[in-house]
Amino acid sequence: MERDRWRVDVPYFYTLFMSRNDKLLKVVDDLGKYLVHEREEGRTAIEADRNMVLRFGKAPPPYAAGPAPKQAPAAQAPLIAAGKKPEALYSISPETTGKAAGADLPEDRPDAPGAERLAIVARAAGACKKCELHRTRKNVVPGQGNPTPEIMFVGEAPGADEDEQGLAFVGKAGQLLTKMIEAMGLSREEVFIGNVLKCRPPDNDRPTPEQMAACLPYLRRQIAILKPRIIVTLGGTALRGLLGIETGITKVRGKWLLFEGIPLMPTFHPSYLLRNPVAKKEVWIDLQEALKKIGRKAPPREKKDIRE
């Protein structure tokens, strides 16, 4: 066995194996697959702590003398200072959003039409193998909509329906999102809809920090091309992936934040509303604020919709 200097907490993983807990065994199995993938990619200095946080980087030659150097986690500036309310957050720098950890994107072509530039990003995402999700996806889901939108909606990750069709938000949650957009007096064709991840996590698992870091450059490039007047993030995972905020969505929803100078409104994910219809009223307040930001007003209600 080659000396790859894998460093793990052996007693911890032994406990997982001996627990005979199916979920924990699945975690270990998934971790093993991930480690194999990272090894194939040439990243062989990997650490795992008791919170299952992985940090990896290029290892030294396998037979180099001395211990392998530890890889520091990506720098992340505190986004909400102690004692300050979330409203005090006004800007996010590229360094805090994992830009350097992402995928290889071709050079942008600012002189080309927006739709053409978005297509280049979509093709790059389709060829991406920066995380393990490329092994299980059916289709990449780059997002779709108006190439010059006033509003951009950003969700978490594709689900089964999205993976099947290659389109964002087409399942039950997507149908509710359509109603939300229509209640605002808009159509899906007037906005842009995407996700932090472009590939579906198996079993609709929550995206990992590594997956989001690998996929974020595609979303960042899309935002740079789209230049939306405002961004609406749907759910806590989308907010965490885009801004790095760990605060729960219930504490920050409805409060204006900024992503690289673009006003950002966090609100609940449509799938949460399907489970908790009472929260629709809160989301409708957030959407009205979004409309006010761009100088629009919701049309009169004609039938039962997201406002109830």
N, C-alpha and C positions, 0 to 999 in steps of 0.2 A: 504494500500500500504506500503510495507516495506521500511524503510528508507535507501535507497542505496546510498544517497548522490550524485546523478547525478548533475553535475555542468555544465550548458550550458548558453549561452547568450540568454535568453528568448526573448527579443525584436527582436534580429536578426532572430531567427527562426519564430517568429510571422510575421515578414515582408516577409519572404520567403513564408509562407503559404498564406498570403493575396495577394501576387503578382499575383497569378493565372498563373504563368509561368510554363509550363509543365516541362521544364528542371530542374528548381529549385525544383519543387515538387518531381521530380524523385530523386534529390540529397537528399532531406529530407527523402524520403521513403527508399532509400538505406542506409542512415545513421541510420534510425530507426532499420532496419534489422541487421545492424552491431552491434548496441548497444545491441540488444536482444542476438545476438550470443556471444558477450563478457560477458554478464551477465550470460549466460548459462555456460561459461567457468570459471566463478568465478572472472572475472575482473570487479569490480563494481565502481572503482574510475576513472571516465573518465572526461576529460575536452575537450572542443572544442573552438577554437578561431575563429575569423572572417575570417581566411583563410582556415577554415575547416580542420585544422591540429588537429588530435586526439592524445592524450597522455593517456596511460592507465597503470594500474598496479593493484596489489592485494590490495583490500580495507581493512580497519580495520573492526572488527565485526560491523554489521549493527546498533547496539544500543550503540556503544561506545560513550562516552562523548567527546565533543570538535569537532572541524572541522577536516575533513579527510586531511591527509597530501598530499601536492601536489607532483606529480610524475615528476621528472625532465626528460626532453627528453634525448634520448640516446646521449652519448658523441660523438661528431663528430669534429675531429681536422680539421682546415682549410687546404684544400688540395692544393690550389694555393695561395701562399702568395701575399699580395698586392704589386704591382709594379713589379712582376716577371711574365715571360712568362710561358705558360703551360709546356714548355720543362723542366722547373726546377723541375717538379714533378718526383720523382724517386722511391718512395716506398709508399706502403699503408699497414698500420698495421691492423691486424685482428680486433682491437677494433673499427676502423673507418668504418668497413663494415658490421656491424650489426650481427656479429657471435652469440652474446649472445641472440639475439632476435629470433633465428630460431627454427627449429623443432627438435624433438627428433630423433636422428640417432643412429642406433646400432653401437657397437664398430667396428672399421675398422679391417680388417684382412690383414695386409701388406704382409703376406706370401702367400696369395691366388692370383691366376691369375687376371690380371686387369679386364677382362671381367666379372669374377665372382664378384669382388668387385663393379663394376658398376651396376650389376644386383641387388645387395643388396641395393644400393642407390635408384634404380628405384622402388623396392618393398616398400621401406620406403616412397618414394614420393607418391606412389599409396595409401598408408594408411593414408596420412597426412590430418589432419583436423584443421590445425593451422590458416587458414583464411577462409573467407566465400566462396571462389571459389570452395571448394570441393562440395558445394551444387548444383552447376550448371554445373560442368564439365561432359563430356561423358567419356573421357579418359585422364589419366595423360600423359604428353608428356615429358619423362625424357631426350630425346636427343638420338642420335645414331651416329655410325661411328666407326672409328679405335680406339681400346683401347690404342694404343701407337702412337698418331698422332704427326706430326710436327706442324700442325696448328689446332687450335680450333676456331670455329666461334661461337659467342654468340650473340643471338638476344634478342628481347624484351619479347614476350610471344606467345603462340600458337594462331592461328586463327581458323576459323571454320573447314577448311580442316584438320588441325593438330589435333584438338579436336576429329574429327570424326575417324581419322586413328591412333592416338596415336604416330605419327611421327612428327619430327620437320621439318619445311620448306618444305612442299609438295604442297602448293598452288601456286598461280601465282608468289608471291615473292620468293618462294622456287625454282621454275623453273628458275627464273633469277639467283638466287644464284648458282644453278647448272652450269649455263653458265659461271658465274664468276670463279667458281672453275676449270672448264674445260679449260678456257682461261689461267689459271695459269699453265696448264699442269698436273693437278691433277684430281682425281675423288672424288666423295662424300665418297667412301669407304676408301679413304686414310686420310680423315680429320675427325674431330668430330664436330657435329653441335648440338647446344642446345640453351636454352633460360634462361633468368633470372627467369621467372616464369615457372612452370611446368604445370599449369592449365590455361585454356583460360578465360580471363575476359569477362563477358557478353557484347555483342555488340562491342567486340574488344576495350573496354575502355582502356585508358592508365593505366598501373599498378600503384597502390598507394604505398607510402612508406611502409605502414604496410604489404602489400602483398609481396613486394620485400624483406623486412627484414625477413619475415617468411620463404620465399623460398630460400633465399641466401645460407643457410648451405648445401643444396643439391648440388648447383653449386660449392661451395667451395670444398666439398668432391670430386666431379667429377674432378675438376682441379687438386687436390692433387693426385688423382689416375692416371689421364691421363698424367700429367707432359708434357704438350705440350711445344714445343720450343718457340712458340709465340701464342698470342691470338689476334683475330680480332673481335672487337665489332662492331655490326651493328646497328647504330642509337644512338641518344642521350639517350634514356631510358636505353638501355643496359649498356652504359658507366656510367650513373648515378647510376644504380642499383649495378654495380660491384665495382666501385671506389668511389661513393658518389659525383662525380663532377657535379655541377649544371651549369657549363659553357656550352653554346650552342655548339652543335656538329660542326657547321660551323667554330667555332673558334679553335677547338682542333683536327679536323680530319687531318690525315696525320702527326701527331706529335707523336713520340714514348713516351709512358708512361710505367709504370711498375705496375704489380699486383703481390705482394709477390715474387719479383725477376724475374717474367716472363715478357719479352717485350710485350707490348700491343699496337696495332695499331687501333685507332678509325676511322671508316669510315661511310658513309651513309648506311642506311637500304635499301635493295632491293625494298621495297614498295615505298620508296621515289624516287628511280630511275624510277619506273614505271610511276610516276606522273611527273618527271622532268628528261627526258632522257639525257638532256645536261650534267647532273652531272656525267654521266658514265665515262667521261674522268678523272675526279678527283678521282673517285673510282679506276680506273685502275692504276693511279699513286700510290695510297695507296697499292694496291695489289702487284705491282711490288716491292715496298719497303719491303713488307712482304716476298716476295720470296728472295730478296737480303739478308734479315736478316738470312735466313736459308741456304744461299749458292746456291740458285737455280735461274734459269732464265726462263722466259716464252718462250714457243715454238713459232716458226713463225706462224703468223696468216694464217689460211687456208680459213676462211670464215668470214662473218660479225659476230661480237660478242660484248662482253662488252667493247672492246677497242674503239668502235665507238660511 
